[in-house]
Structure formats: C-alpha cells, structure tokens
C-alpha cells in the first residue's frame, strides 16, 4: 500500500501511527508518506522513522513532504490527524467566550457553541484535503482522527458521498478499562456493541461469549457502586501517578499540579454519567466532559471539577510526554487496513460513517458511530433498528446543528453559522448570539474569515 499520513509532524500522531504500521506483516513493503506544514517537525519524525526502519530491518519506505499534492497521486490510504492554529489557546476561546455571553457549556471542544466554532474552523481545511484526494486518488480510503468528528464526517460525506471517508475515535476503548472489573470477566470473553454519535454514544448490547447470557443486567446492577470508587479519568490519572516527577519538578511552577488534583474526590464523581445510567439504563462510553457538550441540562449535573482537572492534566501530559516509535498497537487503523486487504468481514467496534438507516430514528445524512464489518470494497455498518427511543431523542436534538454546520462550511454563508448556534440545545438565549459570532470571527479571522 501507499499510505499518506497528514499531520505527521505531530510526534504523538506520527510516531504512534508509524509504530502501529511497522508491526504489521501484512503491510510490509508499503510506502509511508509523511505530510505536515511544519518542516522542522516533519523532518524530525521522518528521520526517526528511517532510523527505526534501519535498526529493526523493516520492509517499509519513508518519504516526506510539506506539499500533500506531491504525494497524494495514486495513494491507497490517507490518514488525517490535524489541528489548525494553536490548539489550546483556541480551545480556551471556544470554551470561555460563550460562557461570557451566559451560555452554560461544560467543555467547548466538540459540542455546544464551542464545538460549532471548532467545527467551522477545522472542517474547511479537511474538505480541502478531500478535494485533492478526490482529484488525485479517488479510490483511496480516508481515515480521519480530527475532531469534531461528527461535524467533519457529515460535511465531507455531504460533498463527496462516494468517498471512502471514515471517522476514527478511541473512546470505545474506555469499555476495556472498566467493564472487565465491573463484570469480573476478561474483556475478550465479552461481546459488546455500542452506537450513537461520536462522543455521544452508549453501550447497547453486552453478552458473555461462553454462555451467550445477556450481561447488561449485571452492568446496571454493578456499575454504580464501581464508579463510586473508580477514578473517572483513570487513563490520564494513571499516567500522572506513574510519572509524577515530570509534573512536580522542584522549583518549576509550570510543571506542578494544582493542589488536590490527585485526591480521590477529584476523580470519583461521574455525575452526568450516573444520570444517564439512572434515567436511561444505558452505559455511556465516555465521561462527563464529552457527554455534557450535547445535553442542555448537563451543566446542572456534570462533574465540573473533574472536567477542569482533566483539561489541566491533559495539557500537562501532552507537554511533558516524549513520544517515540514503539512496536505496539495504539489505534485501530491497522486492524482495518489488514481487514480490507483480506476482505475479512471482521467486526470493528466503532467507526463514523454515513447513517443511511443504520439508526433509523436519526436522519440518513448524519454520520453515526457504529460497529461495522470490514470488507475490501467498504465498511458494512451494523444496524440498530430498535435503538432506545429516549436516548435517540437526545441524539436527534443535536442533529440539526450538524446539518447547519455542514451548510455553513460548504456554502460559506454566515447565516447558517448563526442558525447552527441558535439551534444548539446548549444555547438558551438569542439576543447576543450574533455579537458572539462576530467576536469569534474577528478573533479567529484566519480560519473563520470565510464567513464574513
């Protein structure tokens, strides 16, 4: 295969994806083309990759370019993981400026008005990439890791419905972290299926493989007490506890953790998470931060301290991590690529693809997150004809926002951006929303100026 990684100058993405690909015997002989607009960062990843190939006698070829047009022609696979601008300063604006206008959003990355601004900023860039893919490599698979996932995937597939564009997210992996403990059963002995919208998805089916018995009654019975004592963001917390010296270097205030952040109380309360369990009898596959972006009453019950602690730790973790290429699996991409090569039909637990009736209670044009069978010619999404009505109603509340974001990006009409904000379930006011939009366009003119 010829595989193009766009955004490969990010060592976290570049090294992690290279490590995944390098351990695959079925992908041996592939050419991997690294693309990034940052020449220095790109050179660093490319040189490390070439050295790793040499040291381990691997059968891969590495090329690198700051010009994607130079490498896209004839490619088989394009993997996108990009951000535009400086991630955290822009995220802070997405989160806090709407709050100044009285909007109670709990996170501001993918949902709520902050998610709208994020989507309006990054989606046009990814659409431009897909324009080039359609022109130079129309049969290529395109896998996207950038957020906001549902907005991006819905918009791209609205413009290019035949493009083999797949959104990829690792949140489904949270089930592996805690379900074995809840059920006292190895993860490989469980059959699980989850579905919904990206970062807004729930576990729908759970069975014990050996007996075929429904495991959901056990989950509903045991999960509440488990989460009373289990850290809510255990993956981040575990990393910090194992590497506290990185964050608490003597005399370095920028590395020190806020007092009390590692206390058990800081992490134990998944309060919105618990309400979903209680009122909908469904287990979310992610925490309060993500779920709280889509539900109007989430601000009342979300774990705000835990969310703020997570955000702080996430920035600290990324700033102090030293990524390297390792022969271990970080993401699910390689499993899918091998499944495509083999036409295997294996079931991938979570992909973001066009709905087209997979969840009948949602519009056909929305990108849904569902399991799918992997085939050479495409991904066959698993349908959920009896999707829970209560939770489907929450999902439908947000679908119109994605519709309007797609129209704003594709038509470059400011009125659709404004209407996306006014349709947003998190927005409970009208008078100052046009001013908020104008302020964000002014602050982020480089990326939102097309809406003027």
BAGULO-759800 format. One line per field, with one value per residue (C-alpha): x negated, y negated, z negated; chain; residue in one letter; residue number from 1. Coordinates in Angstrom, 1 decimal, padded with zeros to 4 digits. Example, Ala and Ser with C-alpha at 12.3 -4.5 7.8 and 13.67 -1.06 7.14 Angstrom:
<recs>
east: (-012.3, -013.7)
north: (004.5, 001.1)
up: (-007.8, -007.1)
mol: (A, A)
type: (A, S)
seq: (1, 2)
</recs>
This chain:
<recs>
east: (000.0, -000.9, 000.1, 000.2, 000.2, 001.3, 000.4, -002.6, -004.8, -002.9, -005.2, -002.3, -000.3, -003.3, -005.3, -002.1, -000.8, -004.2, -004.6, -001.2, -002.0, -005.5, -004.3, -002.0, -003.5, -000.6, -001.5, -005.2, -006.6, -004.3, -005.4, -004.6, -004.4, -004.6, -003.0, -003.0, -003.2, -005.9, -009.1, -011.2, -008.7, -008.2, -012.0, -012.3, -009.6, -010.9, -014.5, -013.3, -011.2, -014.0, -016.4, -013.9, -013.4, -017.1, -017.7, -014.8, -015.4, -011.8, -010.4, -009.0, -009.8, -009.5, -009.1, -008.2, -006.8, -005.2, -003.1, -000.4, 000.2, -003.3, -002.5, 001.3, 001.5, 002.0, 002.2, 004.3, 004.8, 004.9, 004.8, 005.7, 004.9, 004.6, 005.5, 005.4, 003.8, 002.6, 004.8, 005.2, 005.5, 008.2, 009.9, 009.9, 011.6, 014.2, 014.9, 014.8, 016.1, 019.6, 019.6, 019.1, 022.3, 024.1, 024.1, 023.6, 021.3, 019.3, 016.3, 016.4, 014.5, 017.0, 020.5, 022.2, 021.2, 017.5, 017.9, 019.6, 016.7, 014.1, 016.0, 016.3, 012.5, 011.2, 013.7, 013.0, 009.3, 010.2, 012.7, 009.8, 007.7, 010.6, 010.9, 007.3, 007.9, 010.9, 008.9, 005.7, 006.6, 010.4, 010.3, 008.3, 009.5, 009.5, 009.4, 009.9, 008.9, 009.5, 012.4, 015.2, 015.7, 019.4, 019.4, 016.3, 017.6, 021.1, 019.8, 017.2, 019.7, 022.3, 020.0, 018.5, 020.9, 018.9, 015.6, 014.4, 014.2, 014.2, 014.0, 012.0, 012.2, 010.6, 013.3, 014.7, 011.5, 012.9, 015.1, 011.9, 010.6, 013.6, 016.0, 013.8, 013.6, 017.4, 018.3, 015.2, 014.8, 011.8, 012.6, 012.0, 014.9, 017.4, 019.4, 020.2, 021.8, 022.2, 023.7, 024.7, 022.9, 019.2, 018.5, 022.3, 022.6, 023.8, 023.3, 026.3, 025.5, 023.4, 023.2, 020.9, 019.4, 019.3, 022.9, 024.5, 026.2, 027.1, 024.6, 026.4, 028.5, 025.1, 023.7, 026.7, 026.5, 022.8, 021.7, 023.0, 021.0, 018.0, 017.8, 018.3, 014.7, 013.1, 011.3, 013.4, 010.4, 008.3, 006.1, 004.8, 004.6, 002.7, 000.1, -000.3, -000.7, -003.3, -005.2, -004.7, -008.3, -007.5, -004.9, -006.3, -009.9, -011.4, -011.4, -009.3, -005.9, -004.7, -005.0, -003.4, 000.1, 002.9, 003.3, 005.8, 006.0, 004.8, 007.2, 009.8, 012.7, 011.3, 011.9, 014.6, 017.7, 019.1, 022.2, 023.7, 022.5, 024.6, 027.7, 027.6, 027.2, 030.1, 032.6, 031.9, 030.5, 027.6, 023.8, 022.1, 018.7, 017.2, 017.2, 019.0, 016.8, 017.8, 021.4, 022.0, 021.4, 024.7, 027.3, 029.0, 029.4, 025.9, 024.4, 026.6, 025.3, 021.8, 018.6, 017.2, 014.2, 013.3, 013.6, 011.4, 008.8, 008.9, 008.4, 005.4, 003.8, 004.4, 002.4, -000.4, -000.5, -000.9, -003.5, -005.7, -005.2, -008.2, -006.7, -008.7, -008.1, -007.2, -006.0, -002.7, 000.8, 002.0, 005.1, 007.4, 006.3, 004.0, 006.7, 009.0, 006.3, 005.5, 009.2, 009.5, 006.6, 008.0, 011.7, 012.1, 015.5, 014.3, 016.3, 014.7, 016.2, 016.6, 016.4, 018.0, 019.8, 023.0, 026.1, 028.3, 030.7, 028.3, 030.0, 033.5, 034.5, 031.8, 031.5, 030.0, 027.4, 025.9, 022.6, 023.2, 020.7, 021.5, 019.6, 019.0, 017.9, 014.7, 014.7, 012.4, 015.0, 016.2, 017.4, 020.8, 022.2, 024.2, 027.8, 029.8, 033.5, 034.6, 032.4, 033.6, 036.1, 035.2, 031.5, 032.3, 034.3, 031.2, 029.2, 031.9, 031.8, 028.3, 028.6, 029.9, 026.7, 024.5, 026.8, 026.3, 022.5, 022.2, 024.2, 022.2, 018.9, 020.0, 021.8, 019.7, 022.9, 022.7, 026.5, 026.1, 023.4, 025.7, 028.5, 026.3, 025.7, 029.4, 030.4, 027.9, 029.5, 026.9, 027.8, 030.7, 030.7, 030.8, 030.2, 026.3, 025.6, 024.9, 022.4, 020.8, 020.4, 019.0, 016.5, 015.3, 014.9, 012.9, 010.7, 010.2, 010.3, 007.6, 009.9, 013.4, 013.0, 014.7, 018.0, 017.8)
north: (000.0, -003.6, -005.3, -009.1, -010.5, -014.1, -015.9, -013.5, -016.3, -015.8, -013.3, -011.8, -011.0, -010.4, -008.1, -006.3, -005.6, -004.5, -002.1, -000.6, -000.2, 001.1, 004.1, 005.3, 008.1, 007.7, 004.1, 004.8, 003.3, 000.3, -003.3, -005.7, -009.3, -011.8, -015.3, -018.3, -022.1, -022.3, -021.4, -021.1, -018.8, -016.8, -016.2, -015.1, -012.4, -011.3, -010.9, -008.9, -006.7, -006.0, -005.2, -002.9, -001.0, -000.6, 000.6, 003.1, 004.2, 003.4, 003.5, 000.0, -003.1, -006.6, -009.8, -013.2, -016.5, -019.7, -019.6, -016.9, -017.3, -015.9, -012.6, -012.1, -010.8, -007.1, -006.7, -003.9, -005.2, -008.8, -009.3, -012.7, -014.0, -017.7, -020.8, -024.4, -027.2, -026.8, -024.1, -025.1, -028.9, -028.5, -025.8, -028.3, -030.9, -028.3, -027.4, -030.7, -033.3, -031.7, -031.4, -035.2, -035.5, -033.5, -030.1, -027.2, -024.9, -022.4, -021.8, -023.5, -021.1, -019.2, -020.2, -023.4, -026.7, -026.0, -022.8, -024.8, -027.3, -024.4, -022.7, -025.8, -026.4, -022.9, -021.4, -023.6, -022.5, -018.8, -019.4, -021.0, -017.9, -015.7, -017.9, -016.9, -013.2, -013.1, -014.6, -012.7, -009.4, -009.0, -005.3, -005.9, -005.2, -008.3, -007.9, -011.0, -011.3, -015.1, -016.5, -017.5, -014.1, -014.0, -017.6, -016.8, -013.4, -014.6, -017.6, -015.7, -012.9, -015.5, -016.9, -013.5, -010.8, -008.2, -008.9, -006.1, -008.5, -007.0, -008.8, -007.1, -007.7, -005.7, -006.5, -003.0, -001.7, -003.0, 000.1, 002.2, 000.2, 000.9, 003.5, 006.5, 005.2, 004.5, 007.9, 009.8, 011.2, 010.9, 008.4, 011.0, 013.0, 010.2, 009.4, 005.7, 003.3, -000.5, -003.1, -006.8, -009.9, -010.5, -011.3, -010.9, -007.1, -004.3, -000.6, 001.1, 004.8, 006.9, 010.6, 013.3, 015.2, 018.6, 018.7, 016.2, 014.7, 011.0, 009.1, 005.8, 006.6, 007.2, 004.0, 001.9, 003.6, 003.3, 000.2, -002.5, -001.1, -000.6, -004.2, -005.4, -004.3, -004.2, -007.3, -008.9, -009.7, -006.7, -006.7, -010.2, -009.8, -006.5, -008.2, -011.1, -008.9, -006.8, -009.9, -012.4, -013.5, -015.0, -017.3, -018.1, -019.0, -021.1, -024.8, -024.5, -026.1, -025.4, -021.6, -021.4, -020.1, -022.1, -021.1, -018.4, -017.3, -013.8, -013.3, -010.5, -013.0, -014.9, -011.9, -009.7, -011.6, -010.9, -012.8, -013.2, -009.7, -008.4, -010.2, -008.6, -005.2, -006.0, -007.6, -005.8, -002.5, -002.8, -002.9, -005.8, -005.0, -008.3, -010.7, -013.9, -016.2, -014.9, -013.9, -017.3, -019.1, -018.0, -017.9, -021.2, -020.0, -018.6, -021.8, -021.1, -017.6, -017.5, -016.9, -020.4, -020.0, -016.6, -018.2, -021.1, -018.8, -016.6, -019.6, -020.8, -017.3, -016.7, -019.8, -018.9, -015.3, -016.4, -019.0, -016.5, -013.3, -012.2, -010.2, -007.5, -004.8, -001.6, 001.7, 001.7, 001.0, -002.5, -002.8, -000.5, -001.6, 001.3, 003.8, 002.2, 002.0, 005.6, 006.5, 004.5, 006.4, 009.8, 008.9, 010.4, 009.2, 008.9, 006.6, 003.3, 001.9, -001.8, -003.8, -007.0, -006.6, -007.9, -006.7, -005.7, -003.8, -002.2, -004.1, -004.6, -007.2, -009.5, -011.4, -009.4, -012.2, -012.3, -010.5, -007.9, -006.0, -002.2, 001.1, 002.3, 005.3, 004.6, 005.6, 004.8, 002.7, 000.8, 000.9, 002.5, 000.7, 002.7, 001.5, 000.9, 000.9, 000.8, -001.9, -003.1, -005.9, -008.0, -008.3, -008.7, -011.7, -013.3, -012.5, -014.0, -017.2, -017.8, -016.6, -019.9, -021.6, -019.3, -019.9, -023.7, -023.4, -021.4, -024.0, -026.9, -025.3, -024.2, -027.4, -029.8, -031.5, -033.3, -032.9, -029.1, -029.5, -031.8, -029.3, -026.5, -028.4, -029.2, -025.5, -024.3, -022.7, -024.2, -027.8, -029.1, -032.8, -034.8, -038.5, -038.5, -035.4, -037.4, -039.5, -036.3, -035.0, -038.3, -038.3, -034.8, -035.6, -038.7, -036.7, -033.8, -035.6, -033.5, -030.4, -031.9, -034.9, -033.0, -033.6, -037.4)
up: (000.0, 000.3, -002.9, -003.4, -007.0, -007.0, -010.2, -010.7, -012.2, -015.4, -017.1, -019.1, -016.0, -013.7, -016.0, -017.3, -013.8, -012.5, -015.4, -014.5, -010.8, -011.4, -013.4, -010.6, -008.5, -006.0, -005.4, -004.9, -001.7, -002.0, -001.2, -004.0, -003.0, -005.8, -005.3, -007.6, -007.1, -009.8, -008.0, -011.2, -013.0, -009.8, -009.4, -013.0, -012.5, -009.1, -010.3, -013.4, -011.2, -008.8, -011.6, -013.3, -010.0, -009.6, -013.2, -013.0, -009.4, -008.4, -004.9, -004.6, -002.7, -004.1, -002.2, -003.5, -002.0, -003.1, 000.1, 000.0, 003.8, 004.2, 002.6, 002.9, 006.5, 006.6, 002.9, 001.3, -002.2, -003.6, -007.4, -008.7, -012.2, -012.1, -014.1, -012.9, -014.8, -018.4, -019.8, -023.5, -023.1, -020.5, -022.7, -025.6, -023.4, -022.2, -025.9, -027.7, -025.3, -025.0, -028.8, -029.0, -027.0, -029.6, -027.8, -030.2, -028.2, -030.2, -027.8, -024.5, -022.2, -020.1, -021.2, -022.3, -020.7, -021.3, -019.2, -016.5, -016.3, -016.4, -013.5, -011.5, -011.9, -011.0, -008.7, -005.7, -005.8, -005.8, -003.0, -001.0, -001.7, -000.4, 002.7, 003.5, 002.7, 005.0, 007.8, 007.3, 005.6, 005.9, 004.8, 001.7, -001.8, -004.0, -007.8, -009.9, -013.6, -013.9, -015.9, -015.9, -014.3, -013.5, -012.0, -009.9, -008.7, -008.0, -006.0, -003.9, -003.0, -002.1, 000.5, 001.5, 000.7, 002.6, 000.9, -001.4, -004.3, -007.8, -011.2, -013.8, -017.6, -020.5, -023.1, -022.7, -024.4, -027.7, -027.9, -028.0, -031.0, -033.3, -032.1, -033.0, -036.6, -036.8, -035.4, -036.8, -033.3, -030.8, -028.1, -025.4, -026.9, -026.2, -023.1, -023.1, -020.7, -021.2, -018.9, -018.7, -017.6, -018.2, -021.9, -022.5, -022.3, -024.6, -025.1, -023.6, -023.7, -026.1, -026.3, -027.9, -025.0, -026.7, -027.9, -025.5, -028.6, -028.5, -030.6, -030.7, -033.9, -035.6, -034.3, -035.5, -038.9, -039.5, -037.6, -040.1, -043.0, -040.8, -039.7, -043.3, -043.9, -040.4, -039.1, -036.3, -034.1, -035.0, -031.9, -032.5, -036.2, -035.9, -033.6, -036.1, -039.1, -037.3, -036.1, -038.9, -038.7, -035.3, -036.8, -040.2, -039.4, -042.3, -041.5, -038.4, -038.9, -035.4, -036.0, -039.4, -039.7, -041.3, -044.9, -045.5, -041.9, -042.6, -045.6, -045.0, -045.3, -042.3, -040.1, -041.6, -040.5, -037.0, -037.9, -034.4, -033.6, -036.5, -035.5, -032.0, -033.8, -036.2, -033.8, -030.5, -031.8, -029.4, -029.9, -028.2, -026.6, -027.6, -030.5, -031.6, -029.6, -026.2, -027.1, -028.7, -025.5, -023.9, -026.6, -027.8, -031.4, -031.6, -033.3, -036.3, -037.0, -035.4, -037.3, -036.7, -038.9, -037.4, -033.9, -034.7, -036.4, -033.3, -031.0, -033.0, -033.2, -029.5, -028.6, -031.1, -029.9, -026.2, -027.1, -029.0, -027.1, -025.0, -022.2, -020.5, -017.9, -019.6, -018.1, -019.9, -018.9, -019.7, -017.5, -015.4, -012.0, -011.2, -012.0, -009.5, -006.8, -007.3, -007.1, -003.9, -002.4, -003.5, -002.8, -006.2, -007.3, -010.9, -013.1, -014.0, -017.2, -016.3, -013.0, -012.0, -008.7, -007.0, -008.7, -005.8, -008.0, -010.4, -013.3, -011.7, -014.3, -013.1, -009.7, -006.9, -006.2, -009.7, -010.4, -013.1, -015.2, -014.9, -014.7, -011.1, -009.1, -007.3, -003.6, -000.7, 001.0, -002.0, -005.6, -006.3, -009.3, -011.8, -012.0, -015.2, -014.2, -017.8, -019.1, -022.5, -022.0, -024.9, -024.1, -020.4, -021.3, -022.8, -019.7, -017.4, -019.4, -018.1, -014.5, -013.2, -014.5, -012.3, -009.3, -009.6, -010.3, -007.0, -005.1, -006.6, -005.6, -002.1, -001.2, -003.3, -004.4, -007.8, -008.3, -008.6, -011.2, -013.2, -012.9, -014.0, -017.2, -017.7, -017.0, -019.6, -022.6, -024.9, -023.7, -025.7, -024.6, -021.4, -021.8, -022.0, -019.8, -016.6, -018.6, -019.9, -016.3, -015.1, -018.0, -017.2, -013.6, -014.5, -017.0, -014.7, -011.3, -009.8, -009.9, -010.2, -007.9, -005.1, -007.0, -006.7)
mol: (A, A, A, A, A, A, A, A, A, A, A, A, A, A, A, A, A, A, A, A, A, A, A, A, A, A, A, A, A, A, A, A, A, A, A, A, A, A, A, A, A, A, A, A, A, A, A, A, A, A, A, A, A, A, A, A, A, A, A, A, A, A, A, A, A, A, A, A, A, A, A, A, A, A, A, A, A, A, A, A, A, A, A, A, A, A, A, A, A, A, A, A, A, A, A, A, A, A, A, A, A, A, A, A, A, A, A, A, A, A, A, A, A, A, A, A, A, A, A, A, A, A, A, A, A, A, A, A, A, A, A, A, A, A, A, A, A, A, A, A, A, A, A, A, A, A, A, A, A, A, A, A, A, A, A, A, A, A, A, A, A, A, A, A, A, A, A, A, A, A, A, A, A, A, A, A, A, A, A, A, A, A, A, A, A, A, A, A, A, A, A, A, A, A, A, A, A, A, A, A, A, A, A, A, A, A, A, A, A, A, A, A, A, A, A, A, A, A, A, A, A, A, A, A, A, A, A, A, A, A, A, A, A, A, A, A, A, A, A, A, A, A, A, A, A, A, A, A, A, A, A, A, A, A, A, A, A, A, A, A, A, A, A, A, A, A, A, A, A, A, A, A, A, A, A, A, A, A, A, A, A, A, A, A, A, A, A, A, A, A, A, A, A, A, A, A, A, A, A, A, A, A, A, A, A, A, A, A, A, A, A, A, A, A, A, A, A, A, A, A, A, A, A, A, A, A, A, A, A, A, A, A, A, A, A, A, A, A, A, A, A, A, A, A, A, A, A, A, A, A, A, A, A, A, A, A, A, A, A, A, A, A, A, A, A, A, A, A, A, A, A, A, A, A, A, A, A, A, A, A, A, A, A, A, A, A, A, A, A, A, A, A, A, A, A, A, A, A, A, A, A, A, A, A, A, A, A, A, A, A, A, A, A, A, A, A, A, A, A, A, A, A, A, A, A, A, A, A, A, A, A, A, A, A, A, A, A, A, A, A, A, A, A, A, A, A, A, A, A, A, A, A)
type: (X, X, X, X, X, X, X, X, X, X, X, X, X, X, X, X, X, X, X, X, X, X, X, X, X, X, X, X, X, X, X, X, X, X, X, X, X, X, X, X, X, X, X, X, X, X, X, X, X, X, X, X, X, X, X, X, X, X, X, X, X, X, X, X, X, X, X, X, X, X, X, X, X, X, X, X, X, X, X, X, X, X, X, X, X, X, X, X, X, X, X, X, X, X, X, X, X, X, X, X, X, X, X, X, X, X, X, X, X, X, X, X, X, X, X, X, X, X, X, X, X, X, X, X, X, X, X, X, X, X, X, X, X, X, X, X, X, X, X, X, X, X, X, X, X, X, X, X, X, X, X, X, X, X, X, X, X, X, X, X, X, X, X, X, X, X, X, X, X, X, X, X, X, X, X, X, X, X, X, X, X, X, X, X, X, X, X, X, X, X, X, X, X, X, X, X, X, X, X, X, X, X, X, X, X, X, X, X, X, X, X, X, X, X, X, X, X, X, X, X, X, X, X, X, X, X, X, X, X, X, X, X, X, X, X, X, X, X, X, X, X, X, X, X, X, X, X, X, X, X, X, X, X, X, X, X, X, X, X, X, X, X, X, X, X, X, X, X, X, X, X, X, X, X, X, X, X, X, X, X, X, X, X, X, X, X, X, X, X, X, X, X, X, X, X, X, X, X, X, X, X, X, X, X, X, X, X, X, X, X, X, X, X, X, X, X, X, X, X, X, X, X, X, X, X, X, X, X, X, X, X, X, X, X, X, X, X, X, X, X, X, X, X, X, X, X, X, X, X, X, X, X, X, X, X, X, X, X, X, X, X, X, X, X, X, X, X, X, X, X, X, X, X, X, X, X, X, X, X, X, X, X, X, X, X, X, X, X, X, X, X, X, X, X, X, X, X, X, X, X, X, X, X, X, X, X, X, X, X, X, X, X, X, X, X, X, X, X, X, X, X, X, X, X, X, X, X, X, X, X, X, X, X, X, X, X, X, X, X, X, X, X, X, X, X, X, X, X, X, X, X, X)
seq: (1, 2, 3, 4, 5, 6, 7, 8, 9, 10, 11, 12, 13, 14, 15, 16, 17, 18, 19, 20, 21, 22, 23, 24, 25, 26, 27, 28, 29, 30, 31, 32, 33, 34, 35, 36, 37, 38, 39, 40, 41, 42, 43, 44, 45, 46, 47, 48, 49, 50, 51, 52, 53, 54, 55, 56, 57, 58, 59, 60, 61, 62, 63, 64, 65, 66, 67, 68, 69, 70, 71, 72, 73, 74, 75, 76, 77, 78, 79, 80, 81, 82, 83, 84, 85, 86, 87, 88, 89, 90, 91, 92, 93, 94, 95, 96, 97, 98, 99, 100, 101, 102, 103, 104, 105, 106, 107, 108, 109, 110, 111, 112, 113, 114, 115, 116, 117, 118, 119, 120, 121, 122, 123, 124, 125, 126, 127, 128, 129, 130, 131, 132, 133, 134, 135, 136, 137, 138, 139, 140, 141, 142, 143, 144, 145, 146, 147, 148, 149, 150, 151, 152, 153, 154, 155, 156, 157, 158, 159, 160, 161, 162, 163, 164, 165, 166, 167, 168, 169, 170, 171, 172, 173, 174, 175, 176, 177, 178, 179, 180, 181, 182, 183, 184, 185, 186, 187, 188, 189, 190, 191, 192, 193, 194, 195, 196, 197, 198, 199, 200, 201, 202, 203, 204, 205, 206, 207, 208, 209, 210, 211, 212, 213, 214, 215, 216, 217, 218, 219, 220, 221, 222, 223, 224, 225, 226, 227, 228, 229, 230, 231, 232, 233, 234, 235, 236, 237, 238, 239, 240, 241, 242, 243, 244, 245, 246, 247, 248, 249, 250, 251, 252, 253, 254, 255, 256, 257, 258, 259, 260, 261, 262, 263, 264, 265, 266, 267, 268, 269, 270, 271, 272, 273, 274, 275, 276, 277, 278, 279, 280, 281, 282, 283, 284, 285, 286, 287, 288, 289, 290, 291, 292, 293, 294, 295, 296, 297, 298, 299, 300, 301, 302, 303, 304, 305, 306, 307, 308, 309, 310, 311, 312, 313, 314, 315, 316, 317, 318, 319, 320, 321, 322, 323, 324, 325, 326, 327, 328, 329, 330, 331, 332, 333, 334, 335, 336, 337, 338, 339, 340, 341, 342, 343, 344, 345, 346, 347, 348, 349, 350, 351, 352, 353, 354, 355, 356, 357, 358, 359, 360, 361, 362, 363, 364, 365, 366, 367, 368, 369, 370, 371, 372, 373, 374, 375, 376, 377, 378, 379, 380, 381, 382, 383, 384, 385, 386, 387, 388, 389, 390, 391, 392, 393, 394, 395, 396, 397, 398, 399, 400, 401, 402, 403, 404, 405, 406, 407, 408, 409, 410, 411, 412, 413, 414, 415, 416, 417, 418, 419, 420, 421, 422, 423, 424, 425, 426, 427, 428, 429, 430, 431, 432, 433, 434, 435, 436, 437, 438, 439, 440, 441, 442, 443, 444, 445, 446, 447, 448, 449, 450, 451, 452)
</recs>
